[in-house]
Amino acid sequence: STYRPYMRKGRFRMMQRKLSHLCEEELDLSIQNSSSGHSSVEDATGAFQLYWKRRNEWEQSLGYPLASLKADSIEDLKRKRVGQKWAPLTLYLDGCNLPLGMRTTRGDNNNNSDKVSLQLISKTFAQGTQEICSKTDWVPILKSSLVSSSPAISKIVVMFDGANYKHMNENKRPTSRQVSNNMHLEITDIGTEVDDVIVERCIQDHQQVRRVSSGPIIDIDEAISLLENMSDLGFGVMDETENDSLLSFIIVRRNGGGSKTHRKLFDKLNLRRPEEGALCLTGLTVRLQKNSLRIARELKHARVHGVVEYELRQRRSVRSVCITDDVLLSDRLVKNGSIVLNYQQLQQFF
């Protein structure tokens, strides 16, 4: 239990206690002592009795989260979330700075030998919180996001630098083309940087939005509180209507050196140098929101206050999302109002 009166004080933080010890001390109830192992019935009974003993104080400490259900059913709450519509997003993938390989194949299932199919292959894929070695084609996954209502993605653009293919035979060199409805592959002209094209496109996407200004700086506890605002209210009822329900997102920047113990975490978050890069913690999807919450808790546990700052931005002003591992491009994009996700976050997006 994470209810503080049922926890014990550790050296640096409050620690959770065993259910059997709590039942024995609080209820004079002995459980989990059978030679045949744990009984789920005993565990559930003990947990409920512990809750019931302090139910009034417990509910008060949580702010009575179930009170709204007296007036609203789960379906009512879903309808309210469906009614909250954001402007459609354009999704950009910076193919030059992601671990994705582009493959083209001729022919299809209908023996059409003239049709050229595109594959975007990665060697790893996220399974839960673990990254496993598995070749994955991202094209079908990206296509499926175009039919989702939340978040609403109107167009996907995958960009590669034309300079990478200048030594290839002209007949085999990939060219810009439409992959499917609202999904495009773009190969830049030789001498034109992908970074510059993406930034220019994102600026155009945000032209109808008033000038993006910096948001307030919040602390890590406020960031965690925002990301903990899971709209399923703990009932486990999660579907796409619960995606993209947060009114804000958080930009994490490293503004100090930190200690050697922080290096591994900063490398993982792609914040390797002070004043370079930006990490966005967002709730575009429920899965991504949970991943963002895990990252925020890691940052709190690492005690990087004074080294990292958290800027709050409004979701309503966002018109584009870019996937890149380029720290300098990340900086440029967030200044222009875009949400930036790295490859690890892309794996948690779908």
Disulfide bonds with the S-S distance in Angstrom:
none
